[in-house]
Amino acid sequence: MIYPKTADVTFHHADDAVKEYRFGTKNYPHYFCTNCGTSVYGKAEAPEQRHIMAVNVRTLSGVDIKTLKIREHDGRGGTSI
């Protein structure tokens, strides 16, 4: 996953190309490909998180994941490793 600013992301697909799924608090919708079921992206609805979204980098055309710099994140502790 990559975490770009929501304003910097533009999707070029039909609205029916992804399906929304919510669980738990239902405050963070996840979107999956309706053809293969791959997780494509998610975005928070909480005001303090609305400016960032999670995008599955493997779904982006023209991106070679071998060239990306990986930074691990401790989700529980909230800090980068």
Gaussian input, Z-matrix of N, CA and C with variables (Angstrom, degrees):
# hf/3-21g

backbone

0 1
 N
 C     1     B1
 C     2     B2     1     A1
 N     3     B3     2     A2     1     D1
 C     4     B4     3     A3     2     D2
 C     5     B5     4     A4     3     D3
 N     6     B6     5     A5     4     D4
 C     7     B7     6     A6     5     D5
 C     8     B8     7     A7     6     D6
 N     9     B9     8     A8     7     D7
 C    10    B10     9     A9     8     D8
 C    11    B11    10    A10     9     D9
 N    12    B12    11    A11    10    D10
 C    13    B13    12    A12    11    D11
 C    14    B14    13    A13    12    D12
 N    15    B15    14    A14    13    D13
 C    16    B16    15    A15    14    D14
 C    17    B17    16    A16    15    D15
 N    18    B18    17    A17    16    D16
 C    19    B19    18    A18    17    D17
 C    20    B20    19    A19    18    D18
 N    21    B21    20    A20    19    D19
 C    22    B22    21    A21    20    D20
 C    23    B23    22    A22    21    D21
 N    24    B24    23    A23    22    D22
 C    25    B25    24    A24    23    D23
 C    26    B26    25    A25    24    D24
 N    27    B27    26    A26    25    D25
 C    28    B28    27    A27    26    D26
 C    29    B29    28    A28    27    D27
 N    30    B30    29    A29    28    D28
 C    31    B31    30    A30    29    D29
 C    32    B32    31    A31    30    D30
 N    33    B33    32    A32    31    D31
 C    34    B34    33    A33    32    D32
 C    35    B35    34    A34    33    D33
 N    36    B36    35    A35    34    D34
 C    37    B37    36    A36    35    D35
 C    38    B38    37    A37    36    D36
 N    39    B39    38    A38    37    D37
 C    40    B40    39    A39    38    D38
 C    41    B41    40    A40    39    D39
 N    42    B42    41    A41    40    D40
 C    43    B43    42    A42    41    D41
 C    44    B44    43    A43    42    D42
 N    45    B45    44    A44    43    D43
 C    46    B46    45    A45    44    D44
 C    47    B47    46    A46    45    D45
 N    48    B48    47    A47    46    D46
 C    49    B49    48    A48    47    D47
 C    50    B50    49    A49    48    D48
 N    51    B51    50    A50    49    D49
 C    52    B52    51    A51    50    D50
 C    53    B53    52    A52    51    D51
 N    54    B54    53    A53    52    D52
 C    55    B55    54    A54    53    D53
 C    56    B56    55    A55    54    D54
 N    57    B57    56    A56    55    D55
 C    58    B58    57    A57    56    D56
 C    59    B59    58    A58    57    D57
 N    60    B60    59    A59    58    D58
 C    61    B61    60    A60    59    D59
 C    62    B62    61    A61    60    D60
 N    63    B63    62    A62    61    D61
 C    64    B64    63    A63    62    D62
 C    65    B65    64    A64    63    D63
 N    66    B66    65    A65    64    D64
 C    67    B67    66    A66    65    D65
 C    68    B68    67    A67    66    D66
 N    69    B69    68    A68    67    D67
 C    70    B70    69    A69    68    D68
 C    71    B71    70    A70    69    D69
 N    72    B72    71    A71    70    D70
 C    73    B73    72    A72    71    D71
 C    74    B74    73    A73    72    D72
 N    75    B75    74    A74    73    D73
 C    76    B76    75    A75    74    D74
 C    77    B77    76    A76    75    D75
 N    78    B78    77    A77    76    D76
 C    79    B79    78    A78    77    D77
 C    80    B80    79    A79    78    D78
 N    81    B81    80    A80    79    D79
 C    82    B82    81    A81    80    D80
 C    83    B83    82    A82    81    D81
 N    84    B84    83    A83    82    D82
 C    85    B85    84    A84    83    D83
 C    86    B86    85    A85    84    D84
 N    87    B87    86    A86    85    D85
 C    88    B88    87    A87    86    D86
 C    89    B89    88    A88    87    D87
 N    90    B90    89    A89    88    D88
 C    91    B91    90    A90    89    D89
 C    92    B92    91    A91    90    D90
 N    93    B93    92    A92    91    D91
 C    94    B94    93    A93    92    D92
 C    95    B95    94    A94    93    D93
 N    96    B96    95    A95    94    D94
 C    97    B97    96    A96    95    D95
 C    98    B98    97    A97    96    D96
 N    99    B99    98    A98    97    D97
 C   100   B100    99    A99    98    D98
 C   101   B101   100   A100    99    D99
 N   102   B102   101   A101   100   D100
 C   103   B103   102   A102   101   D101
 C   104   B104   103   A103   102   D102
 N   105   B105   104   A104   103   D103
 C   106   B106   105   A105   104   D104
 C   107   B107   106   A106   105   D105
 N   108   B108   107   A107   106   D106
 C   109   B109   108   A108   107   D107
 C   110   B110   109   A109   108   D108
 N   111   B111   110   A110   109   D109
 C   112   B112   111   A111   110   D110
 C   113   B113   112   A112   111   D111
 N   114   B114   113   A113   112   D112
 C   115   B115   114   A114   113   D113
 C   116   B116   115   A115   114   D114
 N   117   B117   116   A116   115   D115
 C   118   B118   117   A117   116   D116
 C   119   B119   118   A118   117   D117
 N   120   B120   119   A119   118   D118
 C   121   B121   120   A120   119   D119
 C   122   B122   121   A121   120   D120
 N   123   B123   122   A122   121   D121
 C   124   B124   123   A123   122   D122
 C   125   B125   124   A124   123   D123
 N   126   B126   125   A125   124   D124
 C   127   B127   126   A126   125   D125
 C   128   B128   127   A127   126   D126
 N   129   B129   128   A128   127   D127
 C   130   B130   129   A129   128   D128
 C   131   B131   130   A130   129   D129
 N   132   B132   131   A131   130   D130
 C   133   B133   132   A132   131   D131
 C   134   B134   133   A133   132   D132
 N   135   B135   134   A134   133   D133
 C   136   B136   135   A135   134   D134
 C   137   B137   136   A136   135   D135
 N   138   B138   137   A137   136   D136
 C   139   B139   138   A138   137   D137
 C   140   B140   139   A139   138   D138
 N   141   B141   140   A140   139   D139
 C   142   B142   141   A141   140   D140
 C   143   B143   142   A142   141   D141
 N   144   B144   143   A143   142   D142
 C   145   B145   144   A144   143   D143
 C   146   B146   145   A145   144   D144
 N   147   B147   146   A146   145   D145
 C   148   B148   147   A147   146   D146
 C   149   B149   148   A148   147   D147
 N   150   B150   149   A149   148   D148
 C   151   B151   150   A150   149   D149
 C   152   B152   151   A151   150   D150
 N   153   B153   152   A152   151   D151
 C   154   B154   153   A153   152   D152
 C   155   B155   154   A154   153   D153
 N   156   B156   155   A155   154   D154
 C   157   B157   156   A156   155   D155
 C   158   B158   157   A157   156   D156
 N   159   B159   158   A158   157   D157
 C   160   B160   159   A159   158   D158
 C   161   B161   160   A160   159   D159
 N   162   B162   161   A161   160   D160
 C   163   B163   162   A162   161   D161
 C   164   B164   163   A163   162   D162
 N   165   B165   164   A164   163   D163
 C   166   B166   165   A165   164   D164
 C   167   B167   166   A166   165   D165
 N   168   B168   167   A167   166   D166
 C   169   B169   168   A168   167   D167
 C   170   B170   169   A169   168   D168
 N   171   B171   170   A170   169   D169
 C   172   B172   171   A171   170   D170
 C   173   B173   172   A172   171   D171
 N   174   B174   173   A173   172   D172
 C   175   B175   174   A174   173   D173
 C   176   B176   175   A175   174   D174
 N   177   B177   176   A176   175   D175
 C   178   B178   177   A177   176   D176
 C   179   B179   178   A178   177   D177
 N   180   B180   179   A179   178   D178
 C   181   B181   180   A180   179   D179
 C   182   B182   181   A181   180   D180
 N   183   B183   182   A182   181   D181
 C   184   B184   183   A183   182   D182
 C   185   B185   184   A184   183   D183
 N   186   B186   185   A185   184   D184
 C   187   B187   186   A186   185   D185
 C   188   B188   187   A187   186   D186
 N   189   B189   188   A188   187   D187
 C   190   B190   189   A189   188   D188
 C   191   B191   190   A190   189   D189
 N   192   B192   191   A191   190   D190
 C   193   B193   192   A192   191   D191
 C   194   B194   193   A193   192   D192
 N   195   B195   194   A194   193   D193
 C   196   B196   195   A195   194   D194
 C   197   B197   196   A196   195   D195
 N   198   B198   197   A197   196   D196
 C   199   B199   198   A198   197   D197
 C   200   B200   199   A199   198   D198
 N   201   B201   200   A200   199   D199
 C   202   B202   201   A201   200   D200
 C   203   B203   202   A202   201   D201
 N   204   B204   203   A203   202   D202
 C   205   B205   204   A204   203   D203
 C   206   B206   205   A205   204   D204
 N   207   B207   206   A206   205   D205
 C   208   B208   207   A207   206   D206
 C   209   B209   208   A208   207   D207
 N   210   B210   209   A209   208   D208
 C   211   B211   210   A210   209   D209
 C   212   B212   211   A211   210   D210
 N   213   B213   212   A212   211   D211
 C   214   B214   213   A213   212   D212
 C   215   B215   214   A214   213   D213
 N   216   B216   215   A215   214   D214
 C   217   B217   216   A216   215   D215
 C   218   B218   217   A217   216   D216
 N   219   B219   218   A218   217   D217
 C   220   B220   219   A219   218   D218
 C   221   B221   220   A220   219   D219
 N   222   B222   221   A221   220   D220
 C   223   B223   222   A222   221   D221
 C   224   B224   223   A223   222   D222
 N   225   B225   224   A224   223   D223
 C   226   B226   225   A225   224   D224
 C   227   B227   226   A226   225   D225
 N   228   B228   227   A227   226   D226
 C   229   B229   228   A228   227   D227
 C   230   B230   229   A229   228   D228
 N   231   B231   230   A230   229   D229
 C   232   B232   231   A231   230   D230
 C   233   B233   232   A232   231   D231
 N   234   B234   233   A233   232   D232
 C   235   B235   234   A234   233   D233
 C   236   B236   235   A235   234   D234
 N   237   B237   236   A236   235   D235
 C   238   B238   237   A237   236   D236
 C   239   B239   238   A238   237   D237
 N   240   B240   239   A239   238   D238
 C   241   B241   240   A240   239   D239
 C   242   B242   241   A241   240   D240

   B1=1.4432
   B2=1.5243
   B3=1.3230
   B4=1.4546
   B5=1.5224
   B6=1.3079
   B7=1.4598
   B8=1.5246
   B9=1.3310
   B10=1.4655
   B11=1.5261
   B12=1.3195
   B13=1.4584
   B14=1.5242
   B15=1.3083
   B16=1.4639
   B17=1.5224
   B18=1.3231
   B19=1.4678
   B20=1.5258
   B21=1.3318
   B22=1.4636
   B23=1.5286
   B24=1.3297
   B25=1.4694
   B26=1.5209
   B27=1.3231
   B28=1.4644
   B29=1.5179
   B30=1.3176
   B31=1.4582
   B32=1.5192
   B33=1.3103
   B34=1.4589
   B35=1.5230
   B36=1.3176
   B37=1.4610
   B38=1.5238
   B39=1.3036
   B40=1.4580
   B41=1.5280
   B42=1.3178
   B43=1.4610
   B44=1.5252
   B45=1.3211
   B46=1.4625
   B47=1.5330
   B48=1.3324
   B49=1.4687
   B50=1.5234
   B51=1.3333
   B52=1.4579
   B53=1.5248
   B54=1.3133
   B55=1.4665
   B56=1.5207
   B57=1.3109
   B58=1.4623
   B59=1.5244
   B60=1.3253
   B61=1.4639
   B62=1.5226
   B63=1.3232
   B64=1.4681
   B65=1.5228
   B66=1.3210
   B67=1.4570
   B68=1.5241
   B69=1.3141
   B70=1.4696
   B71=1.5126
   B72=1.3166
   B73=1.4643
   B74=1.5266
   B75=1.3098
   B76=1.4731
   B77=1.5319
   B78=1.3238
   B79=1.4621
   B80=1.5161
   B81=1.3245
   B82=1.4627
   B83=1.5271
   B84=1.3384
   B85=1.4609
   B86=1.5276
   B87=1.3143
   B88=1.4634
   B89=1.5237
   B90=1.3202
   B91=1.4595
   B92=1.5186
   B93=1.3290
   B94=1.4514
   B95=1.5195
   B96=1.3291
   B97=1.4575
   B98=1.5246
   B99=1.3277
   B100=1.4615
   B101=1.5216
   B102=1.3183
   B103=1.4645
   B104=1.5279
   B105=1.3481
   B106=1.4719
   B107=1.5225
   B108=1.3212
   B109=1.4570
   B110=1.5168
   B111=1.3201
   B112=1.4624
   B113=1.5254
   B114=1.3269
   B115=1.4608
   B116=1.5250
   B117=1.3224
   B118=1.4617
   B119=1.5297
   B120=1.3248
   B121=1.4648
   B122=1.5168
   B123=1.3065
   B124=1.4529
   B125=1.5144
   B126=1.3129
   B127=1.4694
   B128=1.5215
   B129=1.3089
   B130=1.4561
   B131=1.5227
   B132=1.3152
   B133=1.4588
   B134=1.5243
   B135=1.3275
   B136=1.4662
   B137=1.5289
   B138=1.3240
   B139=1.4710
   B140=1.5241
   B141=1.3266
   B142=1.4636
   B143=1.5270
   B144=1.3428
   B145=1.4677
   B146=1.5229
   B147=1.2983
   B148=1.4629
   B149=1.5283
   B150=1.3100
   B151=1.4685
   B152=1.5342
   B153=1.3318
   B154=1.4683
   B155=1.5231
   B156=1.3216
   B157=1.4618
   B158=1.5222
   B159=1.3108
   B160=1.4663
   B161=1.5221
   B162=1.3200
   B163=1.4622
   B164=1.5278
   B165=1.3181
   B166=1.4592
   B167=1.5225
   B168=1.3235
   B169=1.4646
   B170=1.5287
   B171=1.3171
   B172=1.4692
   B173=1.5334
   B174=1.3257
   B175=1.4663
   B176=1.5225
   B177=1.3187
   B178=1.4636
   B179=1.5193
   B180=1.3166
   B181=1.4622
   B182=1.5240
   B183=1.3163
   B184=1.4531
   B185=1.5175
   B186=1.3258
   B187=1.4616
   B188=1.5237
   B189=1.3246
   B190=1.4627
   B191=1.5204
   B192=1.3304
   B193=1.4619
   B194=1.5263
   B195=1.3134
   B196=1.4689
   B197=1.5278
   B198=1.3268
   B199=1.4683
   B200=1.5293
   B201=1.3167
   B202=1.4641
   B203=1.5235
   B204=1.3129
   B205=1.4574
   B206=1.5277
   B207=1.3163
   B208=1.4621
   B209=1.5272
   B210=1.3115
   B211=1.4586
   B212=1.5174
   B213=1.3204
   B214=1.4614
   B215=1.5194
   B216=1.3321
   B217=1.4590
   B218=1.5170
   B219=1.3129
   B220=1.4555
   B221=1.5208
   B222=1.3217
   B223=1.4576
   B224=1.5181
   B225=1.3066
   B226=1.4625
   B227=1.5265
   B228=1.3265
   B229=1.4624
   B230=1.5147
   B231=1.3407
   B232=1.4591
   B233=1.5115
   B234=1.3381
   B235=1.4578
   B236=1.5195
   B237=1.3175
   B238=1.4582
   B239=1.5165
   B240=1.3184
   B241=1.4693
   B242=1.5089
   A1=109.64
   A2=113.59
   A3=121.16
   A4=106.42
   A5=116.90
   A6=121.02
   A7=110.97
   A8=116.59
   A9=119.99
   A10=111.53
   A11=114.63
   A12=119.77
   A13=107.50
   A14=116.70
   A15=122.12
   A16=111.28
   A17=117.70
   A18=122.05
   A19=112.52
   A20=117.40
   A21=121.46
   A22=113.51
   A23=117.34
   A24=121.24
   A25=110.89
   A26=115.83
   A27=122.34
   A28=107.78
   A29=116.94
   A30=121.10
   A31=109.30
   A32=115.85
   A33=121.89
   A34=108.58
   A35=116.02
   A36=121.12
   A37=108.76
   A38=114.87
   A39=119.67
   A40=108.65
   A41=116.92
   A42=120.79
   A43=112.71
   A44=117.02
   A45=119.44
   A46=113.04
   A47=118.01
   A48=121.76
   A49=111.90
   A50=117.32
   A51=121.04
   A52=109.70
   A53=114.37
   A54=121.47
   A55=108.43
   A56=116.54
   A57=121.89
   A58=110.99
   A59=115.34
   A60=121.92
   A61=108.15
   A62=116.71
   A63=122.03
   A64=108.94
   A65=115.42
   A66=119.63
   A67=108.78
   A68=116.90
   A69=121.04
   A70=111.58
   A71=116.60
   A72=121.81
   A73=112.67
   A74=116.31
   A75=123.61
   A76=112.67
   A77=117.03
   A78=121.98
   A79=113.52
   A80=116.85
   A81=120.05
   A82=108.40
   A83=117.65
   A84=119.06
   A85=111.97
   A86=115.02
   A87=122.73
   A88=107.08
   A89=117.00
   A90=121.29
   A91=109.64
   A92=115.43
   A93=123.07
   A94=110.53
   A95=116.57
   A96=122.36
   A97=109.00
   A98=117.45
   A99=120.96
   A100=112.13
   A101=117.35
   A102=120.88
   A103=111.89
   A104=117.17
   A105=120.00
   A106=114.39
   A107=118.50
   A108=121.92
   A109=115.48
   A110=117.58
   A111=121.06
   A112=110.96
   A113=116.02
   A114=121.17
   A115=108.01
   A116=117.18
   A117=121.47
   A118=111.11
   A119=117.26
   A120=120.25
   A121=111.18
   A122=115.03
   A123=122.69
   A124=108.19
   A125=115.33
   A126=118.17
   A127=109.62
   A128=114.92
   A129=121.48
   A130=110.65
   A131=115.20
   A132=120.30
   A133=111.99
   A134=117.35
   A135=120.60
   A136=108.73
   A137=118.10
   A138=121.17
   A139=114.22
   A140=117.91
   A141=120.33
   A142=113.38
   A143=117.61
   A144=121.56
   A145=113.25
   A146=117.38
   A147=121.82
   A148=113.57
   A149=117.78
   A150=121.93
   A151=113.00
   A152=118.46
   A153=121.62
   A154=109.27
   A155=115.90
   A156=120.24
   A157=109.39
   A158=116.04
   A159=121.95
   A160=108.22
   A161=117.37
   A162=122.18
   A163=108.51
   A164=116.22
   A165=121.64
   A166=107.55
   A167=116.68
   A168=121.72
   A169=111.81
   A170=117.81
   A171=120.71
   A172=112.48
   A173=117.07
   A174=119.87
   A175=112.64
   A176=117.65
   A177=121.43
   A178=110.55
   A179=116.62
   A180=119.65
   A181=109.52
   A182=115.61
   A183=120.92
   A184=115.26
   A185=118.15
   A186=120.94
   A187=108.66
   A188=116.01
   A189=121.80
   A190=107.11
   A191=117.16
   A192=119.63
   A193=112.63
   A194=117.66
   A195=120.35
   A196=111.73
   A197=116.95
   A198=120.41
   A199=112.64
   A200=117.23
   A201=120.45
   A202=111.74
   A203=115.96
   A204=121.59
   A205=107.08
   A206=116.65
   A207=121.85
   A208=109.72
   A209=115.65
   A210=121.46
   A211=106.85
   A212=116.08
   A213=120.34
   A214=109.84
   A215=115.22
   A216=121.39
   A217=108.96
   A218=116.29
   A219=122.05
   A220=107.06
   A221=117.00
   A222=121.53
   A223=113.62
   A224=116.69
   A225=120.19
   A226=110.82
   A227=116.13
   A228=120.28
   A229=113.76
   A230=116.43
   A231=120.60
   A232=114.65
   A233=116.43
   A234=119.25
   A235=110.84
   A236=116.05
   A237=120.54
   A238=108.67
   A239=115.26
   A240=121.07
   A241=108.79
   D1=146.66
   D2=170.03
   D3=-120.34
   D4=158.38
   D5=-173.44
   D6=-127.65
   D7=73.64
   D8=179.57
   D9=-79.90
   D10=165.49
   D11=172.25
   D12=-68.21
   D13=137.86
   D14=-178.87
   D15=-55.42
   D16=-38.51
   D17=-179.00
   D18=-65.11
   D19=-20.36
   D20=-178.55
   D21=-91.12
   D22=0.40
   D23=-175.48
   D24=-109.42
   D25=130.82
   D26=174.31
   D27=-130.20
   D28=127.20
   D29=177.11
   D30=-99.52
   D31=140.57
   D32=178.77
   D33=-116.70
   D34=71.86
   D35=179.32
   D36=-147.90
   D37=162.75
   D38=176.40
   D39=-70.84
   D40=151.34
   D41=-179.21
   D42=-57.83
   D43=-29.15
   D44=-178.44
   D45=-87.83
   D46=7.94
   D47=179.31
   D48=-77.55
   D49=-20.09
   D50=177.64
   D51=-127.75
   D52=153.52
   D53=179.00
   D54=-121.88
   D55=133.49
   D56=-179.63
   D57=-82.08
   D58=140.64
   D59=175.17
   D60=-136.21
   D61=135.82
   D62=178.03
   D63=-128.93
   D64=145.31
   D65=175.75
   D66=-144.80
   D67=173.83
   D68=179.39
   D69=58.85
   D70=-119.79
   D71=-177.85
   D72=-74.58
   D73=-12.22
   D74=-179.87
   D75=64.25
   D76=19.82
   D77=-179.51
   D78=-96.76
   D79=0.85
   D80=-177.04
   D81=-136.32
   D82=85.77
   D83=-178.94
   D84=-67.04
   D85=137.43
   D86=175.37
   D87=-109.10
   D88=144.25
   D89=-177.64
   D90=-120.54
   D91=130.10
   D92=-176.25
   D93=-120.67
   D94=147.98
   D95=176.57
   D96=-64.10
   D97=129.11
   D98=-179.94
   D99=-74.53
   D100=-14.15
   D101=-180.00
   D102=-87.49
   D103=-48.41
   D104=-173.70
   D105=-117.59
   D106=-11.30
   D107=178.69
   D108=86.41
   D109=3.81
   D110=179.85
   D111=-65.23
   D112=137.70
   D113=173.60
   D114=-69.11
   D115=122.04
   D116=-176.38
   D117=-100.33
   D118=-50.17
   D119=-179.48
   D120=-163.04
   D121=168.94
   D122=175.46
   D123=-145.80
   D124=153.29
   D125=178.05
   D126=-147.08
   D127=138.03
   D128=-178.29
   D129=-80.14
   D130=152.19
   D131=176.41
   D132=-105.50
   D133=-10.97
   D134=178.12
   D135=-66.54
   D136=134.85
   D137=-176.29
   D138=-53.12
   D139=-38.14
   D140=-177.63
   D141=-74.89
   D142=-10.11
   D143=-179.97
   D144=-119.56
   D145=-4.53
   D146=-173.43
   D147=-62.37
   D148=-21.72
   D149=-176.34
   D150=-79.28
   D151=-9.04
   D152=-178.62
   D153=-126.77
   D154=146.50
   D155=175.65
   D156=-132.56
   D157=162.64
   D158=177.37
   D159=-103.72
   D160=127.14
   D161=-179.09
   D162=-124.35
   D163=130.74
   D164=176.28
   D165=-72.90
   D166=105.31
   D167=-174.86
   D168=-61.36
   D169=-24.87
   D170=179.84
   D171=-69.72
   D172=-12.15
   D173=178.44
   D174=-93.40
   D175=-2.38
   D176=-178.31
   D177=-89.79
   D178=128.28
   D179=178.40
   D180=-74.79
   D181=143.74
   D182=177.10
   D183=82.20
   D184=7.93
   D185=179.24
   D186=-109.01
   D187=123.29
   D188=176.33
   D189=-96.32
   D190=106.25
   D191=-174.84
   D192=-64.03
   D193=-19.50
   D194=178.33
   D195=-68.22
   D196=-19.06
   D197=-178.68
   D198=-94.04
   D199=-4.25
   D200=-177.23
   D201=-82.21
   D202=144.30
   D203=174.56
   D204=-84.64
   D205=121.61
   D206=-177.22
   D207=-91.95
   D208=131.42
   D209=174.20
   D210=-125.93
   D211=114.26
   D212=-179.08
   D213=-74.88
   D214=151.98
   D215=-178.15
   D216=-131.81
   D217=130.10
   D218=176.27
   D219=-84.87
   D220=96.11
   D221=-176.45
   D222=-60.11
   D223=-34.80
   D224=-179.88
   D225=-72.03
   D226=-44.33
   D227=-177.74
   D228=-85.05
   D229=-17.86
   D230=178.40
   D231=76.01
   D232=20.58
   D233=-179.53
   D234=-125.64
   D235=154.20
   D236=174.95
   D237=-77.02
   D238=145.61
   D239=-179.17
   D240=-95.35

